[in-house]
């Protein structure tokens, strides 16, 4: 029987410690007893990109993804987008990118060399602020998967992203008609209410973790800026 093998750890600034494990040919990123992501169950993270892009127009949008993780959402997005697209990815830990280029290089391939990618080692909230203060352009879509849902599991400061004020900032960082989408391991009725209170039109979808309609049940919220 195969055992999990610890490969490396990542200390998140002002946050928790993440662990990268291998299990045969699979990898998983773990926080305590919580398996945050795994190569065995990637479908819902890919659907975060697929279903968000289904809800915006054109093949060359400007999108923001927070964070990188194992790259499932990013790679699904880049497969769908045209040459003129801009993909900004905010990842808080440089170690996560080192894992992508090192132990998980076979999974990553050459995707980090994509000229459409602007990978920044920073808090995704800072990138949202940049769009609001005119430092950069606003986004057609913002896709968030930086915790295990809309609470600061990995880093307490992430709670501000999911607050009514933080959601209002995300709304303001969007172009008219833009979408904020948020991945979660479980439903959260309070978060859906906060999205509505922040001025979004909200759609909630249940997605399985595997494409054969098996695995864990996950939730994705799609929050549209109407004007």
C-alpha positions as CSV (number, residue, x, y, z in Angstrom):
1,X,0.0,0.0,0.0
2,X,1.4,3.4,-1.0
3,X,2.0,5.9,1.7
4,X,1.9,9.7,1.5
5,X,5.4,11.2,1.3
6,X,6.0,14.7,2.5
7,X,8.0,16.6,-0.2
8,X,8.1,20.2,1.2
9,X,6.4,22.8,3.3
10,X,5.5,26.4,2.7
11,X,5.2,29.0,5.4
12,X,2.5,31.5,4.4
13,X,3.3,35.1,5.4
14,X,1.0,36.0,8.4
15,X,-0.7,32.6,7.8
16,X,-0.5,28.8,8.2
17,X,1.9,26.2,7.0
18,X,1.1,24.3,3.8
19,X,2.5,20.8,3.1
20,X,3.1,19.2,-0.3
21,X,2.7,15.4,-0.4
22,X,3.1,12.9,-3.1
23,X,1.0,9.7,-3.2
24,X,2.3,7.5,-6.1
25,X,1.9,9.7,-9.2
26,X,-0.5,12.1,-7.4
27,X,0.2,15.3,-5.4
28,X,-1.8,17.0,-2.7
29,X,-1.5,20.3,-0.8
30,X,-2.5,20.0,2.8
31,X,-3.3,22.4,5.6
32,X,-3.4,20.5,8.9
33,X,-6.1,17.9,8.3
34,X,-7.6,19.7,5.4
35,X,-6.6,18.6,1.9
36,X,-6.9,21.8,0.0
37,X,-6.3,20.4,-3.4
38,X,-5.2,17.2,-5.2
39,X,-4.3,16.1,-8.6
40,X,-6.9,13.3,-8.2
41,X,-9.7,15.8,-7.8
42,X,-9.3,18.8,-10.0
43,X,-12.6,19.1,-11.9
44,X,-14.3,21.7,-9.8
45,X,-11.2,24.0,-9.9
46,X,-11.2,23.7,-13.7
47,X,-14.9,24.4,-13.8
48,X,-14.3,27.6,-11.9
49,X,-12.5,28.9,-15.0
50,X,-14.8,27.1,-17.6
51,X,-18.1,28.3,-16.0
52,X,-16.8,31.8,-15.4
53,X,-15.7,32.2,-19.0
54,X,-19.0,30.9,-20.2
55,X,-20.6,33.9,-18.4
56,X,-18.5,36.7,-20.1
57,X,-18.2,37.6,-23.7
58,X,-15.3,37.5,-26.1
59,X,-12.1,35.3,-26.1
60,X,-9.7,38.0,-25.1
61,X,-10.8,39.3,-21.7
62,X,-8.6,40.6,-18.8
63,X,-9.0,38.2,-15.9
64,X,-7.6,37.9,-12.4
65,X,-7.1,34.5,-10.7
66,X,-6.3,34.2,-7.0
67,X,-4.3,32.1,-6.2
68,X,-2.3,29.7,-8.3
69,X,-2.4,26.5,-6.2
70,X,-1.8,23.6,-8.6
71,X,-2.7,25.7,-11.6
72,X,-5.9,23.9,-12.5
73,X,-8.0,27.1,-12.8
74,X,-5.2,28.9,-14.7
75,X,-4.6,26.1,-17.2
76,X,-8.3,25.7,-17.9
77,X,-8.6,29.4,-18.5
78,X,-5.6,29.6,-20.9
79,X,-7.0,26.7,-23.0
80,X,-10.1,28.8,-23.6
81,X,-8.7,32.2,-24.2
82,X,-7.4,33.9,-27.3
83,X,-4.1,35.5,-28.0
84,X,-5.2,39.0,-26.8
85,X,-6.3,37.8,-23.4
86,X,-4.6,38.9,-20.2
87,X,-4.3,36.4,-17.3
88,X,-3.2,38.0,-14.0
89,X,-2.5,35.4,-11.3
90,X,-2.0,36.4,-7.7
91,X,-0.2,33.8,-5.5
92,X,0.8,34.7,-2.0
93,X,3.7,32.2,-1.7
94,X,6.7,31.8,-4.0
95,X,7.1,28.3,-2.7
96,X,3.8,27.3,-4.5
97,X,5.4,28.4,-7.8
98,X,8.6,26.6,-6.9
99,X,6.5,23.4,-6.5
100,X,4.9,24.0,-9.9
101,X,8.3,24.3,-11.5
102,X,9.9,21.5,-9.5
103,X,8.1,18.4,-8.1
104,X,5.0,19.1,-10.3
105,X,6.9,20.2,-13.4
106,X,5.3,17.3,-15.4
107,X,1.9,18.6,-14.5
108,X,2.8,22.3,-15.2
109,X,4.6,21.8,-18.5
110,X,5.5,25.0,-20.2
111,X,2.3,26.8,-19.2
112,X,4.1,29.4,-17.0
113,X,5.9,30.7,-20.0
114,X,2.6,31.7,-21.7
115,X,3.0,35.4,-22.8
116,X,-0.6,36.1,-21.7
117,X,0.3,35.3,-18.1
118,X,1.2,37.9,-15.5
119,X,2.1,35.9,-12.4
120,X,2.5,38.1,-9.3
121,X,3.7,36.9,-5.9
122,X,1.4,39.0,-3.8
123,X,-1.9,39.2,-2.0
124,X,-4.8,39.1,-4.5
125,X,-6.5,41.8,-2.5
126,X,-3.6,44.2,-3.5
127,X,-4.3,43.5,-7.2
128,X,-8.0,44.3,-6.7
129,X,-6.9,47.6,-5.0
130,X,-4.6,48.3,-8.0
131,X,-7.6,48.1,-10.3
132,X,-9.5,50.5,-8.2
133,X,-6.9,53.1,-7.8
134,X,-6.0,53.2,-11.5
135,X,-2.6,51.4,-11.2
136,X,-3.9,48.8,-13.7
137,X,-7.0,48.2,-15.8
138,X,-10.2,46.7,-14.4
139,X,-11.0,43.1,-15.0
140,X,-13.7,41.2,-16.9
141,X,-13.6,38.4,-14.3
142,X,-12.1,37.8,-10.9
143,X,-11.8,34.1,-9.9
144,X,-11.0,33.4,-6.3
145,X,-9.8,30.1,-4.8
146,X,-7.4,31.2,-2.1
147,X,-8.9,29.3,0.8
148,X,-11.2,26.3,1.2
149,X,-14.2,28.6,0.9
150,X,-15.2,32.2,1.8
151,X,-13.2,32.4,5.1
152,X,-9.5,33.0,5.9
153,X,-8.5,29.4,6.5
154,X,-5.0,29.7,5.0
155,X,-4.5,33.3,6.1
156,X,-6.6,35.3,8.5
157,X,-6.2,38.5,6.4
158,X,-8.1,36.8,3.6
159,X,-11.3,37.3,5.6
160,X,-11.3,40.9,4.3
161,X,-11.8,39.6,0.8
162,X,-15.0,37.9,1.7
163,X,-16.4,40.7,3.9
164,X,-19.1,43.1,2.5
165,X,-16.4,45.8,2.1
166,X,-14.0,43.4,0.4
167,X,-16.7,42.2,-2.0
168,X,-17.6,45.8,-2.8
169,X,-13.9,46.4,-3.7
170,X,-14.0,43.3,-6.0
171,X,-17.2,44.6,-7.6
172,X,-15.6,48.0,-8.2
173,X,-12.5,46.3,-9.8
174,X,-14.7,44.8,-12.5
175,X,-15.8,46.3,-15.8
176,X,-19.5,46.6,-16.3
177,X,-21.1,43.2,-16.6
178,X,-18.0,41.5,-15.1
179,X,-18.1,38.4,-12.8
180,X,-16.6,37.6,-9.5
181,X,-16.5,33.8,-9.0
182,X,-15.6,32.1,-5.7
183,X,-14.8,28.4,-5.2
184,X,-15.8,26.7,-2.0
185,X,-15.6,23.2,-0.5
186,X,-19.1,23.7,1.0
187,X,-22.2,26.0,0.7
188,X,-22.4,29.1,2.8
189,X,-25.7,30.9,2.9
190,X,-24.2,33.9,4.8
191,X,-21.7,34.5,2.0
192,X,-24.4,34.4,-0.6
193,X,-26.2,37.0,1.3
194,X,-23.1,39.2,1.6
195,X,-22.6,39.0,-2.2
196,X,-26.1,40.3,-2.7
197,X,-25.6,43.0,-0.1
198,X,-22.5,44.1,-2.0
199,X,-24.6,44.8,-5.1
200,X,-24.1,41.6,-7.1
201,X,-26.6,39.5,-9.0
202,X,-25.8,36.0,-7.6
203,X,-25.9,32.5,-9.1
204,X,-24.8,29.5,-7.1
205,X,-23.8,26.2,-8.7
206,X,-22.9,22.8,-7.2
207,X,-20.0,21.0,-8.9
208,X,-18.5,17.6,-8.2
209,X,-14.8,17.2,-7.7
210,X,-14.5,14.6,-10.5
211,X,-15.9,14.8,-14.0
212,X,-17.8,11.5,-13.8
213,X,-20.3,13.1,-11.4
214,X,-18.4,11.5,-8.4
215,X,-16.3,12.8,-5.6
216,X,-17.0,15.6,-3.2
217,X,-19.7,18.2,-3.7
218,X,-18.2,21.7,-4.1
219,X,-19.9,25.1,-4.6
220,X,-19.1,28.0,-6.9
221,X,-20.8,31.4,-6.7
222,X,-21.0,33.7,-9.8
223,X,-21.6,37.3,-8.8
224,X,-22.3,39.7,-11.7
225,X,-21.8,43.4,-11.7
226,X,-24.8,44.8,-13.4
227,X,-23.5,48.3,-14.2
